[in-house]
Amino acid sequence: MFKNSTIFATLLALLTLTACDEGDIIDSDDAVTTEGKIATLSATLTGLDSWSSQYSIVLAGFAEGGTYAVVQKKLQATDGEPFATDLSLTSDDIATIELCATNRLRERVVTFASVPVSQLEGDTIRLEAGSVDVGMYKAIQDLVFTGTCARCHGLGATPAGSLTLVEGQSYDQLVNHPARLPENGLRVVPGNADESLLHKVIHGDPDAGVRFDHANMIKETTSIALIDNWINGLITE
């Protein structure tokens, strides 16, 4: 009888420990689960038609630190009209939802608005972006000219190279505008990046004829490609 009681107590203790271990494994609610949820976008977009065929304006989900969309949806909106859409989330790796431009590899080129998945409300992550200019040139202005170039090519008394690249002035200072040195041609030749001084400068071409090497000023290859594609697709009257 004593032997049977000892065996029963041992089995009961083992069952209790097993149950506790299983409980610890199941009890985990720290991670945000997004698979099977949706992201919604509401916005009024302008500049959609300015992008060349190499790019898409999308609602996309990105992993933490990722540059390629885990999932994305190309936006079919009418320029200047309120627009809403949703995106099914198919992976728990998604960390942010972004209104952005991506290239053909689904690599992020520029982000216009974003929201972290931590703002999940029930089954939905909402991105209410308001009015957004998603134009190709606007992206270049914000991403490159304002973010990098305007430090030297700003509104000072003597901007470098007599070139001002601040918003509202940069386009007229570039497109069909003669370079400071006549032998350098035009700063931007519409439809021809290779013949444009801007292209030569950002690619570090020694024929650019500038005193300062700009080759490493713009570090993202996606930004350099964006400028070249904008020039090649540029049509002026």
N, C-alpha and C positions, 0 to 999 in steps of 0.2 A: 504493500500500500504506500509506504513512504517513497519507494523507488518511483512508482507511477506519478505521485504528486510532484516529485522533483522534475521528471521529464515534462509534465504538463506546464509547470512554471517556466521551464526553459523555453519551450515552444512559444508560450504566450509572450515572453520577453522579446524573442526574435521577431515575432509578428508585429509587435509594437514598434520596434526599431525600424523595420522595413517600411511600415506605414509612415513613420516620421520622415524617413529619407525620401520617400516618394512625394510627400507633401512639400518638402523643400524644393524639389526639382520643379514641381508644377507651379509653385508660388513665385512667379516672376512677371511683373507688369511694368518693368522699367523701360522696355523698348517700345517705340511707336510703330504699330503695325499699319502699313499702308496698303498692302496687297488686298485687292477687292474693293478699295475705296475709290472715290473720284475727286478730281480737282476741277473747280469751276473758275472761269475767267469772265469778268464783265469789264468792258472798256469801250472807249471811242478812239479809234486808231486813224492816224493820217500818215501818208507817205508809203503806204503798202506797195504801190505800183512802181516805186522808184528802184526796187531791187532787181538785179539781173538774175538770170535763171540758175546761177550757181548757188543761190541762197533761198532760204524759206523763213518766213516769220511764223513762229510756232508757239504753242503752249507745251512745255516739256518738263520732264522730271529728271533731276540729276542726283547722282550719288554724292556723298560727302567728298569734296575735293575733286570731283570728276569734271571732265571737260566735254565728254560725249554723252548725249541724251540717252538715258535708260529707256525712256518712252517719250514720244512726241506726237503732236497733231498739228498739221499745217492749217493755218487760219484762213478761212474763206469769208472775209469781212468786206463790207462796203466802206470805202474811204469816208471818214467824217460822220458815220452813223453809229449809234449805240449798238454794241455787239456783245453776245454772250455765247459761251460754248463750254463743254466739259471734256475731261480727259480721264480715261480709266487707268488706274494705277495698278500695274501688274507685278510689282516687286517691292519687297520690304527694304531694298537698298536705297530707295529714293529719299533724299534729305531735303531737297528744295524743289519748289515748283516755280518755273520762270516763264515770263513772256520775253522771248528772245529771238535772235536770228541765228540760224545754224547753217553750215555748209552742207555739201552733198554727203559728207561722212557723218553727219549729225553732230559735228563738233561745234560747240558754242563759239560764236563770233562776238556777240555783244548782248548784254542783258538790259532790258528796259524796265522790268519790274519783277519782283520775286517775293515769295513767302515761304517760310520754313514749314516742314511737315509737322512740327511741334504745335502748330496752330490748327491741327485737325479738330473739327467740331462734329462729333458723331461719325458719320461716314463721309464727310466732305471737307476738303480744304478749299477755302475761298480766296481768290486773288482779285481784288477790286482795284483795278489800275487807274480808273478815271480816264482823262484825256491824255493820250500819249502820241508823240510824233515818233514814228518808227521808221522814218525815211533813211535811206542809205547814207546820204550826205550828213544828216543829223548824227547818225551813228559815228561817222568818221570824225566829225567835229568834237563830239563828247569824248570819244575813246582815245583819239590821237591828238588832235590840234589843241583842244582845251586841256586835256590831261597831261600832255608832254610838251608840245611845241610852243605854246603860248608863254612859257617861262622866258624864252628868248625873243619870240616873235609876238610880243604883246603890244600894249598900248603906250609903251614908253616913248620918249622923245625920239629915240633912234632905234627902232626894232631891228634885229639882226637881218642883214641882207635887204633892208628896206621892205620887208615882208611882214604884214600883220595877219595873224591867223586866229584872231579872236572871233567869237560867234557874231554873225551879222556882217562881218567884213571879209572873212577868209575866202568865200567863193569868188567875189569880184577881184580879189587880189591874186587869184590863181588862174581861173579859167580864161584862156585867150589873152592872158596878161604877159607882156614882155618881161623877161628876166632883167635884172639890173645890168648885166653885161650883155650887149647885143649878140655876141657869138653863142650865148647859151640858149637862144631861141625863146620859146614860150614856157612859162611855168607849168601850165597844163594845156596840152593839145587834145581837144575833145576827140575821143575815139582812138587815140594812139598813145598808150602809156610809154612805150619805148622811146618816143621822141619828146616826152615831157620832162622838163627839168626836175619836177617833183619826184618822178620815178627814179631818175638817175641819182638824186641826192639820197633818198632813203635806202637805195641799194648799194650805196658806197661807190658808185661809178666814178673813176678818176676823171672822166670827161665832163663831169658836172661843173668843174671849175669853181668850186667853193673852197674856202680856206679851212673850214672845219669839217671833219669826217662825221657824217650823220649815220653811218652804217649801223651803229649799235644803239642809237637813240630810241628806235622803236623795236622792242625786243620780241613782240609776239608776231610770229609769221602769219597768223590769221589776219592781223591788222594790216600788214604790208600787202598781202594778197587782196584785201578788201579795197585798199586805195587803188591798186592797179586795175581791179575789175570795175571800179567806179569810173575811172578814166576811160577805159576801153568801151564802156557802155554809154558814155556821155555823148549826147547829141544836142547841139545848139543851133539856133537859127542863123 
